[in-house]
Amino acid sequence: MFTRRRIIQASTSVLAAAALTAGIGFEAVRLAPAAPGSSCLSARELVLVQALAESLFPPGSPLGVTAVGMDLAPEVDELIGDRLDPVVTPVFRHVLQALDDGTLLSRGTRFADLPLEARIEVIAAWAEPGVLARRIMYDALRTIVGMVFFCRPEVNAVVGWSPACASQTRLGAISTSRLASSYAAAGGVQ
């Protein structure tokens, strides 16, 4: 149902997007080249992913484990660059860019340059259901970063979960050929 509040929120989002495009220019839509040694994320995006991870899983969270001090950005890069459907990579990168540029517009500084408490506030605002597009982008970021975070052995130990097929391994440690031979041994077609 359309309410005056929803129409104002949608209009504000459209105007902000137009201002962003006009203010930053069309060049901002292009994705930066991958950082050396990275599958797809640029150097700035790697810093941004780490800042995002720390904001999603901060110290003192009910989970009891934090992303602060974990170097999750290279694993996120591997996940989206080598493991997930290739269509995910540019979408994820553009959503990261929207987070960074939106924070620049609303707070006057880039997301990764904010102190942790301010980043947590930004993420909490993105998590609110009021602006649907922003909430969907939050869910996408949280899902990708969370996939990497919850594969970490130190996180598994804290939550008391031991994955049967990947204990003491990092994301992507099981080779495709090993999976294929396991599948064939179970009676599947190779």
CNS distance restraints for C-alpha pairs under 8 A (distance, minus, plus):
assign (resid   2 and name CA) (resid   6 and name CA) 6.23 0.50 0.50
assign (resid   2 and name CA) (resid   7 and name CA) 6.74 0.50 0.50
assign (resid   3 and name CA) (resid   7 and name CA) 6.29 0.50 0.50
assign (resid   4 and name CA) (resid   8 and name CA) 6.18 0.50 0.50
assign (resid   5 and name CA) (resid   9 and name CA) 6.16 0.50 0.50
assign (resid   6 and name CA) (resid  10 and name CA) 6.04 0.50 0.50
assign (resid   7 and name CA) (resid  11 and name CA) 5.99 0.50 0.50
assign (resid   8 and name CA) (resid  12 and name CA) 5.99 0.50 0.50
assign (resid   9 and name CA) (resid  13 and name CA) 6.19 0.50 0.50
assign (resid   9 and name CA) (resid 131 and name CA) 6.91 0.50 0.50
assign (resid  10 and name CA) (resid  14 and name CA) 6.26 0.50 0.50
assign (resid  10 and name CA) (resid 131 and name CA) 7.56 0.50 0.50
assign (resid  11 and name CA) (resid  15 and name CA) 6.08 0.50 0.50
assign (resid  12 and name CA) (resid  16 and name CA) 5.94 0.50 0.50
assign (resid  13 and name CA) (resid  17 and name CA) 6.13 0.50 0.50
assign (resid  14 and name CA) (resid  18 and name CA) 6.18 0.50 0.50
assign (resid  15 and name CA) (resid  19 and name CA) 6.03 0.50 0.50
assign (resid  16 and name CA) (resid  20 and name CA) 5.96 0.50 0.50
assign (resid  17 and name CA) (resid  21 and name CA) 6.15 0.50 0.50
assign (resid  18 and name CA) (resid  22 and name CA) 6.08 0.50 0.50
assign (resid  19 and name CA) (resid  23 and name CA) 5.60 0.50 0.50
assign (resid  20 and name CA) (resid  24 and name CA) 5.67 0.50 0.50
assign (resid  20 and name CA) (resid  25 and name CA) 7.44 0.50 0.50
assign (resid  20 and name CA) (resid 101 and name CA) 7.70 0.50 0.50
assign (resid  20 and name CA) (resid 105 and name CA) 7.86 0.50 0.50
assign (resid  21 and name CA) (resid  25 and name CA) 5.11 0.50 0.50
assign (resid  21 and name CA) (resid  26 and name CA) 6.18 0.50 0.50
assign (resid  21 and name CA) (resid  28 and name CA) 7.78 0.50 0.50
assign (resid  22 and name CA) (resid  26 and name CA) 7.59 0.50 0.50
assign (resid  24 and name CA) (resid  28 and name CA) 6.27 0.50 0.50
assign (resid  25 and name CA) (resid  29 and name CA) 7.94 0.50 0.50
assign (resid  26 and name CA) (resid  30 and name CA) 7.61 0.50 0.50
assign (resid  29 and name CA) (resid  94 and name CA) 7.77 0.50 0.50
assign (resid  31 and name CA) (resid  90 and name CA) 7.90 0.50 0.50
assign (resid  31 and name CA) (resid  93 and name CA) 7.47 0.50 0.50
assign (resid  31 and name CA) (resid  94 and name CA) 7.67 0.50 0.50
assign (resid  32 and name CA) (resid  41 and name CA) 7.95 0.50 0.50
assign (resid  32 and name CA) (resid  42 and name CA) 5.86 0.50 0.50
assign (resid  33 and name CA) (resid  40 and name CA) 7.30 0.50 0.50
assign (resid  33 and name CA) (resid  41 and name CA) 7.35 0.50 0.50
assign (resid  33 and name CA) (resid  42 and name CA) 5.71 0.50 0.50
assign (resid  34 and name CA) (resid  38 and name CA) 5.80 0.50 0.50
assign (resid  34 and name CA) (resid  39 and name CA) 6.49 0.50 0.50
assign (resid  34 and name CA) (resid  40 and name CA) 4.69 0.50 0.50
assign (resid  34 and name CA) (resid  41 and name CA) 4.83 0.50 0.50
assign (resid  34 and name CA) (resid  42 and name CA) 4.24 0.50 0.50
assign (resid  34 and name CA) (resid  43 and name CA) 7.11 0.50 0.50
assign (resid  35 and name CA) (resid  39 and name CA) 7.90 0.50 0.50
assign (resid  35 and name CA) (resid  40 and name CA) 7.37 0.50 0.50
assign (resid  35 and name CA) (resid  41 and name CA) 6.25 0.50 0.50
assign (resid  35 and name CA) (resid  42 and name CA) 4.51 0.50 0.50
assign (resid  35 and name CA) (resid  43 and name CA) 4.99 0.50 0.50
assign (resid  38 and name CA) (resid  42 and name CA) 7.49 0.50 0.50
assign (resid  38 and name CA) (resid  74 and name CA) 7.16 0.50 0.50
assign (resid  38 and name CA) (resid  77 and name CA) 6.68 0.50 0.50
assign (resid  38 and name CA) (resid  78 and name CA) 7.75 0.50 0.50
assign (resid  39 and name CA) (resid  77 and name CA) 6.03 0.50 0.50
assign (resid  39 and name CA) (resid  78 and name CA) 6.20 0.50 0.50
assign (resid  39 and name CA) (resid  81 and name CA) 5.26 0.50 0.50
assign (resid  39 and name CA) (resid  82 and name CA) 7.11 0.50 0.50
assign (resid  40 and name CA) (resid  77 and name CA) 6.30 0.50 0.50
assign (resid  40 and name CA) (resid  80 and name CA) 7.83 0.50 0.50
assign (resid  40 and name CA) (resid  81 and name CA) 5.51 0.50 0.50
assign (resid  40 and name CA) (resid  89 and name CA) 7.57 0.50 0.50
assign (resid  41 and name CA) (resid  45 and name CA) 5.63 0.50 0.50
assign (resid  41 and name CA) (resid  46 and name CA) 6.10 0.50 0.50
assign (resid  41 and name CA) (resid  77 and name CA) 5.94 0.50 0.50
assign (resid  41 and name CA) (resid  93 and name CA) 7.47 0.50 0.50
assign (resid  42 and name CA) (resid  46 and name CA) 6.22 0.50 0.50
assign (resid  43 and name CA) (resid  47 and name CA) 6.53 0.50 0.50
assign (resid  44 and name CA) (resid  48 and name CA) 6.14 0.50 0.50
assign (resid  45 and name CA) (resid  49 and name CA) 5.98 0.50 0.50
assign (resid  45 and name CA) (resid  93 and name CA) 7.60 0.50 0.50
assign (resid  45 and name CA) (resid  96 and name CA) 7.23 0.50 0.50
assign (resid  46 and name CA) (resid  50 and name CA) 6.34 0.50 0.50
assign (resid  46 and name CA) (resid  73 and name CA) 5.31 0.50 0.50
assign (resid  46 and name CA) (resid  74 and name CA) 7.20 0.50 0.50
assign (resid  46 and name CA) (resid  77 and name CA) 7.71 0.50 0.50
assign (resid  47 and name CA) (resid  51 and name CA) 6.26 0.50 0.50
assign (resid  47 and name CA) (resid  73 and name CA) 7.31 0.50 0.50
assign (resid  47 and name CA) (resid 112 and name CA) 6.78 0.50 0.50
assign (resid  48 and name CA) (resid  52 and name CA) 6.04 0.50 0.50
assign (resid  48 and name CA) (resid  96 and name CA) 7.45 0.50 0.50
assign (resid  48 and name CA) (resid 100 and name CA) 7.72 0.50 0.50
assign (resid  48 and name CA) (resid 111 and name CA) 7.10 0.50 0.50
assign (resid  48 and name CA) (resid 112 and name CA) 5.33 0.50 0.50
assign (resid  49 and name CA) (resid  53 and name CA) 6.07 0.50 0.50
assign (resid  49 and name CA) (resid  72 and name CA) 7.71 0.50 0.50
assign (resid  49 and name CA) (resid  73 and name CA) 5.54 0.50 0.50
assign (resid  49 and name CA) (resid  76 and name CA) 7.77 0.50 0.50
assign (resid  49 and name CA) (resid  96 and name CA) 7.79 0.50 0.50
assign (resid  49 and name CA) (resid 145 and name CA) 7.79 0.50 0.50
assign (resid  50 and name CA) (resid  54 and name CA) 6.28 0.50 0.50
assign (resid  50 and name CA) (resid  71 and name CA) 6.96 0.50 0.50
assign (resid  50 and name CA) (resid  72 and name CA) 6.21 0.50 0.50
assign (resid  50 and name CA) (resid  73 and name CA) 5.35 0.50 0.50
assign (resid  51 and name CA) (resid  55 and name CA) 6.27 0.50 0.50
assign (resid  51 and name CA) (resid 111 and name CA) 7.64 0.50 0.50
assign (resid  51 and name CA) (resid 112 and name CA) 5.31 0.50 0.50
assign (resid  51 and name CA) (resid 116 and name CA) 7.93 0.50 0.50
assign (resid  51 and name CA) (resid 119 and name CA) 7.89 0.50 0.50
assign (resid  52 and name CA) (resid  56 and name CA) 6.15 0.50 0.50
assign (resid  52 and name CA) (resid 112 and name CA) 7.56 0.50 0.50
assign (resid  52 and name CA) (resid 119 and name CA) 7.69 0.50 0.50
assign (resid  53 and name CA) (resid  57 and name CA) 6.05 0.50 0.50
assign (resid  53 and name CA) (resid  58 and name CA) 7.98 0.50 0.50
assign (resid  53 and name CA) (resid  67 and name CA) 5.91 0.50 0.50
assign (resid  53 and name CA) (resid  68 and name CA) 7.78 0.50 0.50
assign (resid  53 and name CA) (resid  72 and name CA) 7.33 0.50 0.50
assign (resid  53 and name CA) (resid 145 and name CA) 6.33 0.50 0.50
assign (resid  54 and name CA) (resid  58 and name CA) 5.21 0.50 0.50
assign (resid  54 and name CA) (resid  66 and name CA) 6.97 0.50 0.50
assign (resid  54 and name CA) (resid  67 and name CA) 4.88 0.50 0.50
assign (resid  54 and name CA) (resid  68 and name CA) 5.12 0.50 0.50
assign (resid  54 and name CA) (resid 116 and name CA) 7.55 0.50 0.50
assign (resid  55 and name CA) (resid 116 and name CA) 6.49 0.50 0.50
assign (resid  55 and name CA) (resid 119 and name CA) 5.89 0.50 0.50
assign (resid  55 and name CA) (resid 120 and name CA) 4.98 0.50 0.50
assign (resid  55 and name CA) (resid 123 and name CA) 6.99 0.50 0.50
assign (resid  56 and name CA) (resid  67 and name CA) 7.95 0.50 0.50
assign (resid  56 and name CA) (resid 120 and name CA) 7.16 0.50 0.50
assign (resid  56 and name CA) (resid 123 and name CA) 7.29 0.50 0.50
assign (resid  56 and name CA) (resid 142 and name CA) 7.14 0.50 0.50
assign (resid  57 and name CA) (resid  61 and name CA) 6.59 0.50 0.50
assign (resid  57 and name CA) (resid  65 and name CA) 7.39 0.50 0.50
assign (resid  57 and name CA) (resid  66 and name CA) 5.06 0.50 0.50
assign (resid  57 and name CA) (resid  67 and name CA) 5.38 0.50 0.50
assign (resid  57 and name CA) (resid  68 and name CA) 7.71 0.50 0.50
assign (resid  58 and name CA) (resid  65 and name CA) 7.93 0.50 0.50
assign (resid  58 and name CA) (resid  66 and name CA) 5.12 0.50 0.50
assign (resid  58 and name CA) (resid  67 and name CA) 6.37 0.50 0.50
assign (resid  58 and name CA) (resid  68 and name CA) 6.68 0.50 0.50
assign (resid  58 and name CA) (resid 120 and name CA) 7.93 0.50 0.50
assign (resid  59 and name CA) (resid  64 and name CA) 7.71 0.50 0.50
assign (resid  59 and name CA) (resid  65 and name CA) 6.94 0.50 0.50
assign (resid  59 and name CA) (resid  66 and name CA) 5.11 0.50 0.50
assign (resid  59 and name CA) (resid  67 and name CA) 7.81 0.50 0.50
assign (resid  59 and name CA) (resid  68 and name CA) 7.16 0.50 0.50
assign (resid  60 and name CA) (resid  64 and name CA) 6.51 0.50 0.50
assign (resid  60 and name CA) (resid  65 and name CA) 7.72 0.50 0.50
assign (resid  60 and name CA) (resid  66 and name CA) 7.59 0.50 0.50
assign (resid  61 and name CA) (resid  65 and name CA) 7.08 0.50 0.50
assign (resid  61 and name CA) (resid  66 and name CA) 7.25 0.50 0.50
assign (resid  63 and name CA) (resid 159 and name CA) 7.44 0.50 0.50
assign (resid  64 and name CA) (resid 158 and name CA) 7.13 0.50 0.50
assign (resid  65 and name CA) (resid 155 and name CA) 6.47 0.50 0.50
assign (resid  65 and name CA) (resid 158 and name CA) 6.91 0.50 0.50
assign (resid  67 and name CA) (resid  71 and name CA) 7.97 0.50 0.50
assign (resid  67 and name CA) (resid  72 and name CA) 7.70 0.50 0.50
assign (resid  67 and name CA) (resid 149 and name CA) 7.33 0.50 0.50
assign (resid  71 and name CA) (resid  75 and name CA) 7.96 0.50 0.50
assign (resid  72 and name CA) (resid  76 and name CA) 6.23 0.50 0.50
assign (resid  72 and name CA) (resid 145 and name CA) 7.92 0.50 0.50
assign (resid  72 and name CA) (resid 148 and name CA) 6.97 0.50 0.50
assign (resid  72 and name CA) (resid 149 and name CA) 7.06 0.50 0.50
assign (resid  73 and name CA) (resid  77 and name CA) 6.11 0.50 0.50
assign (resid  74 and name CA) (resid  78 and name CA) 6.20 0.50 0.50
assign (resid  75 and name CA) (resid  79 and name CA) 6.08 0.50 0.50
assign (resid  75 and name CA) (resid 148 and name CA) 6.52 0.50 0.50
assign (resid  75 and name CA) (resid 171 and name CA) 7.12 0.50 0.50
assign (resid  76 and name CA) (resid  80 and name CA) 6.19 0.50 0.50
assign (resid  76 and name CA) (resid 144 and name CA) 7.14 0.50 0.50
assign (resid  76 and name CA) (resid 145 and name CA) 6.41 0.50 0.50
assign (resid  76 and name CA) (resid 148 and name CA) 6.23 0.50 0.50
assign (resid  77 and name CA) (resid  81 and name CA) 5.65 0.50 0.50
assign (resid  77 and name CA) (resid  82 and name CA) 7.95 0.50 0.50
assign (resid  78 and name CA) (resid  82 and name CA) 5.36 0.50 0.50
assign (resid  78 and name CA) (resid  83 and name CA) 6.80 0.50 0.50
assign (resid  79 and name CA) (resid  83 and name CA) 4.88 0.50 0.50
assign (resid  79 and name CA) (resid  84 and name CA) 6.16 0.50 0.50
assign (resid  79 and name CA) (resid 148 and name CA) 7.72 0.50 0.50
assign (resid  79 and name CA) (resid 171 and name CA) 7.67 0.50 0.50
assign (resid  79 and name CA) (resid 172 and name CA) 7.78 0.50 0.50
assign (resid  80 and name CA) (resid  84 and name CA) 5.28 0.50 0.50
assign (resid  80 and name CA) (resid  85 and name CA) 7.69 0.50 0.50
assign (resid  80 and name CA) (resid  86 and name CA) 7.53 0.50 0.50
assign (resid  80 and name CA) (resid  88 and name CA) 6.64 0.50 0.50
assign (resid  80 and name CA) (resid  89 and name CA) 5.44 0.50 0.50
assign (resid  80 and name CA) (resid  92 and name CA) 8.00 0.50 0.50
assign (resid  80 and name CA) (resid 144 and name CA) 7.96 0.50 0.50
assign (resid  81 and name CA) (resid  86 and name CA) 7.12 0.50 0.50
assign (resid  81 and name CA) (resid  89 and name CA) 6.27 0.50 0.50
assign (resid  83 and name CA) (resid 172 and name CA) 7.52 0.50 0.50
assign (resid  84 and name CA) (resid  88 and name CA) 6.71 0.50 0.50
assign (resid  84 and name CA) (resid  89 and name CA) 7.95 0.50 0.50
assign (resid  85 and name CA) (resid  89 and name CA) 7.74 0.50 0.50
assign (resid  86 and name CA) (resid  90 and name CA) 7.95 0.50 0.50
assign (resid  87 and name CA) (resid  91 and name CA) 6.94 0.50 0.50
assign (resid  88 and name CA) (resid  92 and name CA) 5.96 0.50 0.50
assign (resid  89 and name CA) (resid  93 and name CA) 6.19 0.50 0.50
assign (resid  90 and name CA) (resid  94 and name CA) 6.03 0.50 0.50
assign (resid  91 and name CA) (resid  95 and name CA) 6.17 0.50 0.50
assign (resid  92 and name CA) (resid  96 and name CA) 6.21 0.50 0.50
assign (resid  92 and name CA) (resid 140 and name CA) 7.43 0.50 0.50
assign (resid  92 and name CA) (resid 141 and name CA) 7.16 0.50 0.50
assign (resid  93 and name CA) (resid  97 and name CA) 6.19 0.50 0.50
assign (resid  94 and name CA) (resid  98 and name CA) 6.12 0.50 0.50
assign (resid  95 and name CA) (resid  99 and name CA) 6.25 0.50 0.50
assign (resid  95 and name CA) (resid 137 and name CA) 6.19 0.50 0.50
assign (resid  95 and name CA) (resid 141 and name CA) 7.56 0.50 0.50
assign (resid  96 and name CA) (resid 100 and name CA) 6.24 0.50 0.50
assign (resid  96 and name CA) (resid 141 and name CA) 7.67 0.50 0.50
assign (resid  97 and name CA) (resid 101 and name CA) 5.91 0.50 0.50
assign (resid  98 and name CA) (resid 102 and name CA) 5.60 0.50 0.50
assign (resid  99 and name CA) (resid 103 and name CA) 6.06 0.50 0.50
assign (resid  99 and name CA) (resid 111 and name CA) 7.03 0.50 0.50
assign (resid 100 and name CA) (resid 104 and name CA) 6.28 0.50 0.50
assign (resid 100 and name CA) (resid 110 and name CA) 5.39 0.50 0.50
assign (resid 100 and name CA) (resid 111 and name CA) 5.06 0.50 0.50
assign (resid 100 and name CA) (resid 112 and name CA) 7.63 0.50 0.50
assign (resid 101 and name CA) (resid 105 and name CA) 6.27 0.50 0.50
assign (resid 101 and name CA) (resid 110 and name CA) 6.76 0.50 0.50
assign (resid 101 and name CA) (resid 111 and name CA) 7.97 0.50 0.50
assign (resid 102 and name CA) (resid 106 and name CA) 6.12 0.50 0.50
assign (resid 103 and name CA) (resid 107 and name CA) 5.42 0.50 0.50
assign (resid 103 and name CA) (resid 108 and name CA) 6.97 0.50 0.50
assign (resid 103 and name CA) (resid 109 and name CA) 6.45 0.50 0.50
assign (resid 103 and name CA) (resid 110 and name CA) 5.74 0.50 0.50
assign (resid 103 and name CA) (resid 111 and name CA) 5.57 0.50 0.50
assign (resid 103 and name CA) (resid 122 and name CA) 7.54 0.50 0.50
assign (resid 104 and name CA) (resid 108 and name CA) 4.61 0.50 0.50
assign (resid 104 and name CA) (resid 109 and name CA) 4.40 0.50 0.50
assign (resid 104 and name CA) (resid 110 and name CA) 4.76 0.50 0.50
assign (resid 104 and name CA) (resid 111 and name CA) 7.01 0.50 0.50
assign (resid 105 and name CA) (resid 109 and name CA) 7.53 0.50 0.50
assign (resid 109 and name CA) (resid 113 and name CA) 6.53 0.50 0.50
assign (resid 109 and name CA) (resid 114 and name CA) 6.92 0.50 0.50
assign (resid 110 and name CA) (resid 114 and name CA) 6.76 0.50 0.50
assign (resid 111 and name CA) (resid 119 and name CA) 6.51 0.50 0.50
assign (resid 112 and name CA) (resid 119 and name CA) 7.65 0.50 0.50
assign (resid 114 and name CA) (resid 118 and name CA) 5.93 0.50 0.50
assign (resid 114 and name CA) (resid 119 and name CA) 5.95 0.50 0.50
assign (resid 115 and name CA) (resid 119 and name CA) 6.33 0.50 0.50
assign (resid 116 and name CA) (resid 120 and name CA) 6.17 0.50 0.50
assign (resid 117 and name CA) (resid 121 and name CA) 6.41 0.50 0.50
assign (resid 118 and name CA) (resid 122 and name CA) 6.33 0.50 0.50
assign (resid 119 and name CA) (resid 123 and name CA) 6.21 0.50 0.50
assign (resid 120 and name CA) (resid 124 and name CA) 6.05 0.50 0.50
assign (resid 121 and name CA) (resid 125 and name CA) 6.23 0.50 0.50
assign (resid 122 and name CA) (resid 126 and name CA) 6.34 0.50 0.50
assign (resid 123 and name CA) (resid 127 and name CA) 6.17 0.50 0.50
assign (resid 123 and name CA) (resid 138 and name CA) 7.50 0.50 0.50
assign (resid 124 and name CA) (resid 128 and name CA) 6.57 0.50 0.50
assign (resid 126 and name CA) (resid 134 and name CA) 5.66 0.50 0.50
assign (resid 126 and name CA) (resid 135 and name CA) 5.54 0.50 0.50
assign (resid 126 and name CA) (resid 137 and name CA) 7.94 0.50 0.50
assign (resid 126 and name CA) (resid 138 and name CA) 5.75 0.50 0.50
assign (resid 127 and name CA) (resid 134 and name CA) 7.69 0.50 0.50
assign (resid 127 and name CA) (resid 135 and name CA) 5.38 0.50 0.50
assign (resid 127 and name CA) (resid 138 and name CA) 5.96 0.50 0.50
assign (resid 127 and name CA) (resid 139 and name CA) 7.58 0.50 0.50
assign (resid 128 and name CA) (resid 135 and name CA) 6.40 0.50 0.50
assign (resid 129 and name CA) (resid 135 and name CA) 5.89 0.50 0.50
assign (resid 130 and name CA) (resid 135 and name CA) 7.79 0.50 0.50
assign (resid 131 and name CA) (resid 135 and name CA) 6.25 0.50 0.50
assign (resid 132 and name CA) (resid 136 and name CA) 6.16 0.50 0.50
assign (resid 133 and name CA) (resid 137 and name CA) 6.31 0.50 0.50
assign (resid 134 and name CA) (resid 138 and name CA) 6.17 0.50 0.50
assign (resid 135 and name CA) (resid 139 and name CA) 6.19 0.50 0.50
assign (resid 136 and name CA) (resid 140 and name CA) 6.29 0.50 0.50
assign (resid 137 and name CA) (resid 141 and name CA) 6.27 0.50 0.50
assign (resid 138 and name CA) (resid 142 and name CA) 6.02 0.50 0.50
assign (resid 139 and name CA) (resid 143 and name CA) 5.93 0.50 0.50
assign (resid 140 and name CA) (resid 144 and name CA) 6.33 0.50 0.50
assign (resid 141 and name CA) (resid 145 and name CA) 6.12 0.50 0.50
assign (resid 142 and name CA) (resid 146 and name CA) 5.53 0.50 0.50
assign (resid 143 and name CA) (resid 147 and name CA) 6.03 0.50 0.50
assign (resid 144 and name CA) (resid 148 and name CA) 6.84 0.50 0.50
assign (resid 145 and name CA) (resid 149 and name CA) 6.17 0.50 0.50
assign (resid 146 and name CA) (resid 150 and name CA) 5.87 0.50 0.50
assign (resid 147 and name CA) (resid 151 and name CA) 6.42 0.50 0.50
assign (resid 148 and name CA) (resid 152 and name CA) 6.81 0.50 0.50
assign (resid 148 and name CA) (resid 171 and name CA) 6.96 0.50 0.50
assign (resid 149 and name CA) (resid 155 and name CA) 7.15 0.50 0.50
assign (resid 150 and name CA) (resid 155 and name CA) 5.97 0.50 0.50
assign (resid 150 and name CA) (resid 156 and name CA) 6.63 0.50 0.50
assign (resid 151 and name CA) (resid 155 and name CA) 7.30 0.50 0.50
assign (resid 151 and name CA) (resid 156 and name CA) 7.04 0.50 0.50
assign (resid 151 and name CA) (resid 170 and name CA) 6.72 0.50 0.50
assign (resid 151 and name CA) (resid 171 and name CA) 6.32 0.50 0.50
assign (resid 152 and name CA) (resid 156 and name CA) 6.35 0.50 0.50
assign (resid 152 and name CA) (resid 170 and name CA) 6.60 0.50 0.50
assign (resid 152 and name CA) (resid 171 and name CA) 7.89 0.50 0.50
assign (resid 153 and name CA) (resid 157 and name CA) 6.07 0.50 0.50
assign (resid 153 and name CA) (resid 167 and name CA) 7.61 0.50 0.50
assign (resid 153 and name CA) (resid 168 and name CA) 6.02 0.50 0.50
assign (resid 153 and name CA) (resid 169 and name CA) 7.40 0.50 0.50
assign (resid 153 and name CA) (resid 170 and name CA) 7.73 0.50 0.50
assign (resid 154 and name CA) (resid 158 and name CA) 6.38 0.50 0.50
assign (resid 155 and name CA) (resid 159 and name CA) 6.29 0.50 0.50
assign (resid 156 and name CA) (resid 160 and name CA) 5.85 0.50 0.50
assign (resid 156 and name CA) (resid 161 and name CA) 5.01 0.50 0.50
assign (resid 156 and name CA) (resid 162 and name CA) 6.25 0.50 0.50
assign (resid 157 and name CA) (resid 161 and name CA) 6.29 0.50 0.50
assign (resid 157 and name CA) (resid 162 and name CA) 7.32 0.50 0.50
assign (resid 162 and name CA) (resid 167 and name CA) 6.12 0.50 0.50
assign (resid 163 and name CA) (resid 167 and name CA) 5.34 0.50 0.50
assign (resid 166 and name CA) (resid 170 and name CA) 7.66 0.50 0.50
assign (resid 166 and name CA) (resid 173 and name CA) 7.90 0.50 0.50
assign (resid 166 and name CA) (resid 174 and name CA) 7.61 0.50 0.50
assign (resid 169 and name CA) (resid 173 and name CA) 6.07 0.50 0.50
assign (resid 174 and name CA) (resid 178 and name CA) 6.73 0.50 0.50
assign (resid 174 and name CA) (resid 179 and name CA) 7.16 0.50 0.50
assign (resid 175 and name CA) (resid 179 and name CA) 6.43 0.50 0.50
assign (resid 176 and name CA) (resid 180 and name CA) 6.14 0.50 0.50
assign (resid 177 and name CA) (resid 181 and name CA) 6.14 0.50 0.50
assign (resid 178 and name CA) (resid 182 and name CA) 6.14 0.50 0.50
assign (resid 179 and name CA) (resid 183 and name CA) 6.09 0.50 0.50
assign (resid 180 and name CA) (resid 184 and name CA) 6.13 0.50 0.50
assign (resid 180 and name CA) (resid 190 and name CA) 6.48 0.50 0.50
assign (resid 181 and name CA) (resid 185 and name CA) 6.04 0.50 0.50
assign (resid 181 and name CA) (resid 190 and name CA) 7.67 0.50 0.50
assign (resid 182 and name CA) (resid 186 and name CA) 6.27 0.50 0.50
assign (resid 183 and name CA) (resid 187 and name CA) 6.68 0.50 0.50
assign (resid 183 and name CA) (resid 188 and name CA) 5.31 0.50 0.50
assign (resid 183 and name CA) (resid 189 and name CA) 7.45 0.50 0.50
assign (resid 183 and name CA) (resid 190 and name CA) 7.43 0.50 0.50
assign (resid 184 and name CA) (resid 188 and name CA) 4.64 0.50 0.50
assign (resid 184 and name CA) (resid 189 and name CA) 5.79 0.50 0.50
assign (resid 184 and name CA) (resid 190 and name CA) 5.69 0.50 0.50
